[in-house]
Structure formats: structure tokens, C-alpha cells
């Protein structure tokens, strides 16, 4: 009977440890913005070796990439809209012009938004984290992707 109780207790402790590790893993690879309530795809510096290298994709590929992303055990990722990306811009910084927390994970280049130019449907907006500005360009151009949920 004592052995059974000890075994049950040990299993409960193992289950608790696994859930704590999963929680920590999620927290280490997401950046949560309190004001907008969004979680951004992100790798903390100590986990860079486990993180995928940023990829250049055209706009259609970027939409599919985020929709199919399974990151930190979540599958509800999407390509952010223009306003959401612009909220990350820090105009006091350059190369990259982004909030400090995300700077290590950001190329000083352009990142796709989900917004299409309403006057020119063949164009979509991206944000330059070199300058902090937004531009419309051909959906066939390759840009980086940072997904949000």
C-alpha cells in the first residue's frame, strides 16, 4: 500500500514537472504585448540554437507559413496586420527599428503584413525594421515573416 501511494505521488510530481517545463518553453519563445494582447513569434537569446533561421517568403507563402505554424504548442498563428507590426516599431532605434525585446530576433529588413493595398490588389504592405516605415510592394517580392497570435 505504501509503495502504491509513493508511485502515485511520483507520477503526480512528474506530470507537474512536465507542465511547468511546457509553460516555461512557451514563455521563452513568445513575446506578449500587454497593450494589444498579442503574442509574437520570438526566440529568447539563450534559445537561439533551437530556433529556426528567419526565411524570406513571398506574400502568399508568408500567409500560409503563419497559418500552418505550430510554435510553442499553439497552432493559431497568423500573419500580423500593418497596424500590429507598426506598433512594434521603435523610432528611436535603427537597424533594427523595433522594440528592444525583439531586436535580437529581427533582421533590419522588411516584414510582411497581411494587408493588401486597396487600390492595387497585386500589392501588399510590409514594414521596414531598418527605417520603421511601411511600404506597399508586389506580393511576389520576398520579405521576412514574424507571426502573431
C-alpha positions in Angstrom: 0.0 0.0 0.0 2.8 2.4 0.8 4.5 1.5 -2.5 1.3 2.3 -4.4 0.9 5.7 -2.7 4.6 6.5 -3.4 4.2 5.6 -7.0 1.0 7.7 -7.4 2.8 10.7 -5.8 5.8 10.2 -8.0 3.6 10.2 -11.1 1.8 13.3 -10.0 5.2 15.1 -9.4 6.4 14.1 -12.9 3.2 15.3 -14.5 3.5 18.7 -12.7 7.2 19.0 -13.7 6.3 18.3 -17.4 3.5 21.0 -17.3 6.0 23.5 -15.8 8.6 22.8 -18.5 6.0 23.2 -21.2 4.8 26.6 -19.7 8.4 27.8 -19.5 9.1 26.7 -23.1 6.1 28.7 -24.3 7.1 31.8 -22.3 10.7 31.7 -23.6 9.6 31.7 -27.2 6.8 34.2 -27.3 6.8 37.9 -26.7 3.5 39.0 -25.3 2.4 42.6 -25.7 0.1 43.6 -22.8 -1.5 46.6 -24.5 -2.6 44.7 -27.6 -2.9 41.3 -26.0 -0.9 39.7 -28.8 1.8 37.0 -28.6 4.6 37.3 -31.2 6.8 34.6 -32.6 10.1 35.1 -30.8 13.3 33.3 -29.6 14.9 34.4 -26.4 18.7 34.8 -26.8 19.5 31.7 -24.7 17.4 29.6 -27.1 18.8 30.8 -30.4 20.3 27.4 -31.2 16.8 25.8 -31.1 15.1 28.5 -33.2 14.6 28.4 -37.0 16.5 30.8 -39.1 14.3 33.6 -40.5 13.1 32.9 -44.0 12.3 35.1 -47.0 8.9 34.4 -48.5 6.6 36.0 -51.0 3.3 37.3 -49.6 1.2 34.2 -50.3 3.9 31.9 -48.8 4.0 34.2 -45.7 0.2 33.8 -45.2 0.5 30.0 -45.5 3.6 29.8 -43.3 1.8 31.5 -40.4 -1.4 29.7 -40.9 0.4 26.3 -40.7 2.9 27.3 -37.9 3.0 25.1 -34.8 5.1 27.1 -32.4 5.2 26.6 -28.6 2.3 24.1 -28.9 0.0 26.7 -30.4 -1.5 26.5 -33.9 -3.5 29.7 -34.1 -0.7 31.8 -35.6 -1.4 34.3 -38.4 0.4 37.0 -40.4 0.0 40.3 -38.5 -1.7 43.3 -40.0 0.1 46.5 -40.8 -1.0 48.3 -37.6 0.1 45.4 -35.4 3.6 45.5 -37.0 3.8 49.3 -36.8 3.1 49.0 -33.0 6.4 47.2 -32.7 8.4 50.0 -34.3 10.8 52.0 -32.1 11.6 55.1 -34.0 14.4 55.9 -31.5 16.3 52.9 -32.8 17.7 51.9 -36.2 18.9 48.6 -37.5 16.6 47.2 -36.4 14.0 49.9 -35.6 12.0 47.7 -33.2 11.1 47.4 -29.5 14.2 46.3 -27.6 12.9 42.8 -26.6 12.5 41.7 -30.2 15.7 43.3 -31.5 17.9 40.2 -31.3 15.4 38.2 -33.4 14.8 40.8 -36.1 16.6 41.4 -39.3 17.0 45.0 -40.3 14.9 44.4 -43.3 11.2 44.2 -44.4 8.5 42.0 -42.8 5.2 41.2 -44.5 1.8 42.4 -43.1 -1.5 40.7 -44.0 -2.8 44.0 -45.6 -3.3 44.3 -49.3 -3.3 47.8 -51.0 -7.0 48.5 -51.6 -6.2 50.5 -54.8 -3.7 47.9 -56.1 -4.7 44.4 -55.1 -1.4 43.0 -56.6 0.4 44.9 -53.8 0.7 44.2 -50.1 2.2 46.2 -47.3 5.4 45.4 -45.4 7.2 47.1 -42.6 10.8 48.0 -42.8 12.6 47.4 -39.5 15.6 49.2 -40.9 13.7 52.5 -41.1 10.4 51.9 -39.2 8.3 52.8 -42.3 5.6 51.0 -44.2 5.6 50.4 -47.9 3.4 48.6 -50.5 5.2 46.3 -52.9 4.5 43.4 -55.2 3.2 40.3 -53.5 5.8 38.4 -55.4 8.7 40.1 -53.6 10.3 38.2 -50.8 10.3 39.6 -47.2 10.7 38.2 -43.7 7.9 36.9 -41.6 7.0 37.2 -37.9 3.8 35.5 -37.0 1.4 36.6 -34.2 -1.4 35.0 -32.2 
